[in-house]
Each structure stands twice: as structure tokens, then as C-alpha cells.
Amino acid sequence: MPHLGHVTFLVHSYDEAIAYFTQALSFRLVEDSPQGKGTRWVVVAPPGGGAGLLLAQATTPAQVAAVGRQAGDRVFLFLHTDDFRRDRAHMLRQGVQFAEAPRDEPYGMVAVFTDLYGNRWDLLQPK
């Protein structure tokens, strides 16, 4: 069966992005392999599984301009959790900025947060 393996995620720096995702969001570092000429194949993934983020260090002016704006001003990614309060509390302790207070929606508990570059995410505990 086909499945989504990775999503390219533009970053300014491999190392700052690895630190952010592994510390603030508790992702695991799946792979960090040199590819030559200063590039690396870096994949991080949430501990519960799903598609990994392929961290791609921006190198062209167009890529640099897209860092933090990969979906315009829309929510870009949806991070599902089985314990919204636990994960939100951890993220707040790590300095993650939430754009709103948690809200209970028909589909679950949700709040929008921004990552280190300004991309908008939903932290969501589905019902």
C-alpha cells in the first residue's frame, strides 16, 4: 500500500532544526547522513510514527524566502497526540509559542502553535 514517507521541511540550519524537533517536540532523529558538498539527509519523526520530516537546509534565495512560510499563513502540519495537556505543557516548557488558547472542537482538542521558523501547526488530540 502506498503511504507518505517524508515531507520536505525547509530550515536555515540542520543542527538548530534537529535540536528544536528533538527537544521541543520530542521527535526522534531517524537519520543524519552526510551527502557531500555540505548537504545532509536528515529525517526527524514524531515518536508515535507517521511521515517523517526531511529537513532540507535552504540554499537558494527562493528556498530561504520559503523557510517559515511553507504554507503561506495557513496551518501547515497537524501533530496528533494521545494526551493534549501533557504534550502542550512539555512544549510550553521548551519555549514553543502557541498562537491561541486550547479549544475543544467537535473533532478534538486543538491549539495552533508556531515552530522555530514561524510555520503554523495544529497540536490535536482527536476524539
KOLTOR-208899 format. One line per field, with one value per residue: residue number from 1; residue in one letter; x, y, z of N, C-alpha, C in turn. Coordinates in nm, 4 decimals. Example, Ala and Ser with C-alpha at 12.3 -4.5 7.8 and 13.67 -1.06 7.14 Angstrom:
k <- [1  2];
r <- [A  S];
npx <- [1.3190  1.2850];
npy <- [-0.5690  -0.2250];
npz <- [0.7800  0.7080];
capx <- [1.2300  1.3670];
capy <- [-0.4500  -0.1060];
capz <- [0.7800  0.7140];
cpx <- [1.3200  1.2900];
cpy <- [-0.3300  0.0030];
cpz <- [0.7800  0.7870];
//
This chain:
k <- [1  2  3  4  5  6  7  8  9  10  11  12  13  14  15  16  17  18  19  20  21  22  23  24  25  26  27  28  29  30  31  32  33  34  35  36  37  38  39  40  41  42  43  44  45  46  47  48  49  50  51  52  53  54  55  56  57  58  59  60  61  62  63  64  65  66  67  68  69  70  71  72  73  74  75  76  77  78  79  80  81  82  83  84  85  86  87  88  89  90  91  92  93  94  95  96  97  98  99  100  101  102  103  104  105  106  107  108  109  110  111  112  113  114  115  116  117  118  119  120  121  122  123  124  125  126  127];
r <- [M  P  H  L  G  H  V  T  F  L  V  H  S  Y  D  E  A  I  A  Y  F  T  Q  A  L  S  F  R  L  V  E  D  S  P  Q  G  K  G  T  R  W  V  V  V  A  P  P  G  G  G  A  G  L  L  L  A  Q  A  T  T  P  A  Q  V  A  A  V  G  R  Q  A  G  D  R  V  F  L  F  L  H  T  D  D  F  R  R  D  R  A  H  M  L  R  Q  G  V  Q  F  A  E  A  P  R  D  E  P  Y  G  M  V  A  V  F  T  D  L  Y  G  N  R  W  D  L  L  Q  P  K];
npx <- [0.0837  0.0590  0.2104  0.2670  0.5926  0.7983  0.8066  0.9246  1.0939  1.1817  1.4702  1.6801  1.9137  2.0581  2.1384  2.0186  1.7516  1.7298  1.7791  1.5587  1.3312  1.3809  1.3990  1.1986  0.9631  0.9786  1.0456  1.2028  1.5351  1.5771  1.7511  2.0710  2.2711  2.5687  2.5805  2.7606  2.9291  2.8443  2.5789  2.3162  2.1297  1.8668  1.6362  1.3599  1.1130  0.7850  0.7357  0.5263  0.5050  0.4271  0.4582  0.7875  0.9822  1.1790  1.4506  1.5586  1.8179  1.7983  1.9193  1.9064  1.7991  1.5149  1.4417  1.5323  1.3620  1.1230  1.1400  0.9754  0.7409  0.6041  0.3437  0.2190  0.0250  -0.1271  -0.2255  0.0218  0.1112  -0.0164  -0.0024  -0.0692  -0.1813  -0.2012  -0.2399  -0.3195  -0.2888  -0.0548  0.1426  0.1249  0.1965  0.4643  0.5713  0.5322  0.7058  0.9413  0.9558  0.7946  0.5760  0.2404  -0.0313  -0.2821  -0.5319  -0.6049  -0.8708  -1.1852  -1.3078  -1.5541  -1.4133  -1.1984  -0.9525  -0.7653  -0.4980  -0.3265  0.0159  0.3390  0.6327  0.9960  1.0608  0.8357  0.6316  0.2954  0.1281  -0.1066  -0.1652  -0.3168  -0.5566  -0.7361  -1.0871];
npy <- [-0.1178  0.2212  0.4882  0.7964  0.8887  1.0850  1.4379  1.7252  1.9738  2.2918  2.4479  2.6769  2.5901  2.2748  2.1710  2.3420  2.2943  2.0162  2.0137  2.1650  2.0084  1.7587  1.8265  2.0294  1.9293  1.6610  1.4791  1.2051  1.1544  1.0197  0.9759  1.0979  1.1708  1.2413  1.3949  1.4987  1.7933  1.9666  1.9071  1.7219  1.4247  1.4420  1.3223  1.3585  1.2412  1.2104  1.0612  0.8756  0.7704  0.7759  0.9984  1.1146  1.4157  1.5508  1.7270  2.0042  2.2025  2.5343  2.6729  2.8279  3.1575  3.1537  2.9293  3.0087  3.2251  3.0888  2.9516  2.8964  2.9793  2.7856  2.7100  2.9418  3.1538  2.9652  2.6835  2.4429  2.1805  1.8968  1.7891  1.5072  1.3867  1.1718  1.2719  1.5685  1.7761  1.6987  1.7025  1.9662  2.1069  2.0214  2.1288  2.4039  2.4404  2.4091  2.6380  2.6717  2.8602  2.9266  3.0194  3.0585  2.9912  2.6628  2.4834  2.3195  2.1302  1.9844  1.7746  1.7318  1.8206  2.1138  2.3340  2.6053  2.6314  2.7851  2.6975  2.7019  2.8560  2.9894  2.8611  2.7465  2.5157  2.2606  2.1367  1.8495  1.6553  1.4052  1.3195];
npz <- [0.0000  -0.0830  0.0974  0.2731  0.2968  0.3620  0.4300  0.2845  0.4625  0.4892  0.6267  0.8133  0.9302  0.9737  1.2276  1.4247  1.3688  1.4136  1.6911  1.7823  1.6963  1.8224  2.0920  2.1681  2.0478  2.0943  1.8940  1.7218  1.6085  1.3089  1.0963  1.0006  0.7679  0.5925  0.2696  0.1013  -0.0223  0.1801  0.2289  0.3893  0.4649  0.6497  0.8726  1.0790  1.3101  1.4549  1.7807  1.7817  1.5295  1.1737  0.8893  0.8236  0.8714  0.6266  0.6718  0.5080  0.4324  0.3481  0.0471  -0.1833  -0.2955  -0.3262  -0.1741  0.0819  0.1237  0.1524  0.3920  0.6891  0.5800  0.4452  0.3952  0.3335  0.5219  0.6395  0.8476  0.8492  0.9196  1.1026  1.4159  1.5787  1.8956  2.1843  2.4287  2.4936  2.6917  2.8332  2.6268  2.5320  2.7660  2.7953  2.5581  2.6016  2.8208  2.6839  2.5400  2.3169  2.1164  2.1438  1.9415  2.0215  2.2738  2.4020  2.2441  2.2454  2.0012  1.7735  1.6557  1.8227  2.0821  2.0356  1.9396  1.7904  1.7119  1.6618  1.4849  1.5177  1.2982  1.2237  1.0869  1.0918  1.2998  1.3967  1.7145  1.8047  1.9645  1.8633  1.8798];
capx <- [0.0000  0.1342  0.1978  0.3533  0.7152  0.8625  0.7660  1.0389  1.0733  1.2947  1.5266  1.8010  2.0289  2.0276  2.1577  1.9169  1.6246  1.7353  1.7632  1.4205  1.2367  1.4037  1.3775  1.0706  0.8502  1.0068  1.0627  1.3277  1.6229  1.5735  1.8729  2.1522  2.3789  2.6297  2.5570  2.8640  2.9127  2.7770  2.4390  2.2914  1.9973  1.8265  1.4954  1.3067  0.9758  0.7204  0.7566  0.4156  0.5081  0.3766  0.5581  0.8981  1.0185  1.3120  1.4990  1.6366  1.8769  1.7736  2.0442  1.8815  1.7160  1.3737  1.4273  1.5481  1.2389  1.0122  1.1547  0.8755  0.6198  0.5819  0.2016  0.1676  -0.0112  -0.2180  -0.1665  0.0990  0.1168  -0.1075  0.0649  -0.1682  -0.1338  -0.2981  -0.2532  -0.3014  -0.2381  0.0846  0.2322  0.1241  0.2761  0.6053  0.6087  0.5423  0.8313  1.0511  0.9514  0.7091  0.4775  0.1065  -0.0978  -0.4178  -0.5621  -0.6657  -1.0151  -1.2488  -1.3844  -1.6222  -1.3167  -1.0982  -0.8866  -0.6698  -0.4423  -0.2263  0.1458  0.4346  0.7633  1.1067  1.0706  0.7101  0.5263  0.1848  0.0928  -0.2099  -0.1496  -0.4539  -0.5945  -0.8652  -1.1862];
capy <- [0.0000  0.3461  0.5732  0.9136  0.8569  1.2046  1.5689  1.8165  2.0845  2.3830  2.5016  2.7592  2.5154  2.1380  2.1459  2.4101  2.2262  1.8894  2.0454  2.2056  1.8983  1.6524  1.8751  2.0979  1.8480  1.5212  1.3926  1.1272  1.1704  0.8920  0.9633  1.2169  1.1169  1.3374  1.3685  1.5673  1.9356  2.0345  1.8679  1.6040  1.3643  1.4471  1.2908  1.3517  1.1902  1.2070  0.9312  0.7839  0.7221  0.8609  1.0509  1.1907  1.5411  1.5570  1.8623  2.0484  2.3339  2.6243  2.7174  2.9265  3.2679  3.1130  2.8405  3.0906  3.3036  2.9992  2.9000  2.9538  3.0180  2.6750  2.7011  3.0773  3.1768  2.8577  2.5745  2.3606  2.0411  1.8614  1.6963  1.4388  1.3391  1.0982  1.3446  1.7090  1.8561  1.6587  1.7485  2.1134  2.1507  1.9993  2.2252  2.5358  2.4411  2.4181  2.7689  2.6746  2.9665  2.8941  3.1372  3.0640  2.9016  2.5374  2.4869  2.1899  2.1297  1.8554  1.6729  1.7079  1.9331  2.1649  2.4691  2.6368  2.6800  2.8143  2.6356  2.7964  2.9416  3.0614  2.7771  2.7198  2.3758  2.2270  2.0257  1.7995  1.5262  1.3705  1.2493];
capz <- [0.0000  -0.0790  0.2149  0.2696  0.3702  0.4153  0.3824  0.2883  0.5551  0.4715  0.7506  0.7978  0.9792  1.0140  1.3702  1.5058  1.3445  1.4871  1.8337  1.8054  1.6827  1.9209  2.2280  2.1889  2.0029  2.1315  1.7779  1.7244  1.4922  1.2383  1.0159  0.9738  0.6854  0.5002  0.1278  0.0258  -0.0526  0.2900  0.2457  0.4718  0.4609  0.7901  0.8903  1.2152  1.3065  1.5854  1.8455  1.7558  1.3927  1.0666  0.7958  0.8797  0.8065  0.5673  0.6945  0.3927  0.4574  0.2348  -0.0147  -0.2883  -0.2457  -0.3200  -0.0591  0.2031  0.1373  0.1875  0.5285  0.7786  0.5049  0.3536  0.3615  0.3437  0.6619  0.6800  0.9243  0.7569  0.9619  1.2105  1.5065  1.6607  2.0245  2.2648  2.5548  2.4569  2.8037  2.8575  2.5210  2.5318  2.8812  2.7595  2.4545  2.6655  2.8985  2.5876  2.4748  2.1977  2.1225  2.0959  1.8861  2.0758  2.3846  2.3569  2.2244  2.2263  1.8774  1.7543  1.6128  1.9261  2.1490  1.9381  1.9520  1.6887  1.7587  1.5553  1.5066  1.5305  1.1801  1.2043  1.0280  1.1835  1.3199  1.4937  1.8086  1.8010  2.0204  1.8029  1.9650];
cpx <- [0.0881  0.1092  0.2951  0.4746  0.7777  0.7970  0.8883  1.0039  1.1974  1.3382  1.6455  1.9265  1.9855  2.0297  2.0543  1.7810  1.6201  1.7119  1.6181  1.3260  1.2564  1.3778  1.2367  0.9511  0.8672  1.0118  1.1906  1.4061  1.6344  1.7029  1.9392  2.2767  2.4353  2.6058  2.6611  2.8282  2.8309  2.6310  2.4302  2.1498  1.9563  1.6755  1.4649  1.1619  0.9164  0.7334  0.6461  0.4108  0.4470  0.4903  0.6657  0.9159  1.1611  1.3585  1.5934  1.6875  1.8626  1.9059  2.0235  1.7990  1.5675  1.3495  1.4370  1.4206  1.1212  1.0231  1.0557  0.7464  0.5806  0.4349  0.1385  0.1398  -0.1110  -0.1458  -0.1045  0.0918  0.0279  -0.0406  -0.0396  -0.1025  -0.2430  -0.3185  -0.2187  -0.2360  -0.0921  0.1774  0.2367  0.2085  0.4256  0.6525  0.6225  0.6705  0.9527  1.0501  0.8691  0.6009  0.3449  0.0381  -0.2370  -0.4265  -0.6198  -0.8173  -1.0650  -1.3405  -1.4547  -1.5256  -1.2075  -1.0485  -0.7728  -0.6192  -0.3338  -0.0985  0.2337  0.5673  0.8726  1.1211  0.9425  0.6019  0.4209  0.1494  -0.0324  -0.1548  -0.2910  -0.4639  -0.7315  -0.9565  -1.1951];
cpy <- [0.1241  0.4186  0.6896  0.8865  0.9769  1.3287  1.6586  1.9379  2.1739  2.4440  2.5919  2.6808  2.3756  2.1245  2.2169  2.3426  2.0919  1.9154  2.0811  2.0855  1.7906  1.6998  1.9307  2.0095  1.6994  1.4263  1.3105  1.1566  1.0334  0.8699  1.0986  1.1695  1.2247  1.2954  1.4360  1.7125  2.0087  1.9982  1.7396  1.5538  1.3511  1.4250  1.2869  1.3061  1.1929  1.0678  0.8300  0.7296  0.8204  0.9087  1.1279  1.3219  1.5294  1.7013  1.9004  2.1895  2.4196  2.6770  2.8232  3.0410  3.2297  3.0216  2.9181  3.1709  3.2176  2.9414  2.9731  2.9944  2.9068  2.6564  2.8399  3.1049  3.0735  2.7626  2.4780  2.2121  2.0203  1.7532  1.6360  1.3882  1.2573  1.1650  1.4919  1.7886  1.8253  1.7203  1.9007  2.1671  2.1344  2.1049  2.3653  2.5461  2.4571  2.5494  2.7762  2.7798  2.9197  3.0230  3.1553  2.9723  2.7722  2.5533  2.3453  2.2002  1.9944  1.7415  1.6476  1.8359  1.9804  2.3025  2.4851  2.6829  2.7085  2.7480  2.7420  2.8893  3.0198  2.9835  2.7491  2.5709  2.3694  2.1167  1.9759  1.6638  1.4932  1.3016  1.1053];
cpz <- [0.0000  0.0528  0.2014  0.3572  0.4379  0.3556  0.3928  0.3728  0.5476  0.6043  0.7176  0.8339  1.0204  1.1663  1.4573  1.4882  1.4171  1.6358  1.8650  1.8030  1.7881  2.0636  2.2468  2.1539  2.0320  2.0122  1.7977  1.5960  1.4271  1.1616  1.0015  0.9009  0.5940  0.3552  0.0395  -0.0008  0.0536  0.3096  0.3280  0.4441  0.6066  0.7976  1.0399  1.2045  1.4463  1.6473  1.8173  1.6149  1.2948  0.9792  0.8707  0.8056  0.7555  0.5803  0.5818  0.4197  0.3317  0.1804  -0.1231  -0.2306  -0.2326  -0.2001  0.0717  0.2285  0.1830  0.3282  0.6184  0.7112  0.4075  0.3166  0.3619  0.4906  0.7130  0.7750  0.8240  0.7923  1.0842  1.2948  1.5998  1.7886  2.0920  2.4007  2.5312  2.5703  2.8342  2.7535  2.5121  2.6467  2.8528  2.6596  2.5134  2.7478  2.8071  2.5095  2.3482  2.2193  2.0625  2.0541  1.9441  2.1964  2.3286  2.3423  2.1979  2.1058  1.8629  1.7175  1.7162  1.9902  2.0588  1.9797  1.8456  1.7581  1.6386  1.5892  1.5088  1.4115  1.1518  1.1323  1.1347  1.1817  1.4071  1.5836  1.8320  1.8692  1.9642  1.9030  1.9237];
//
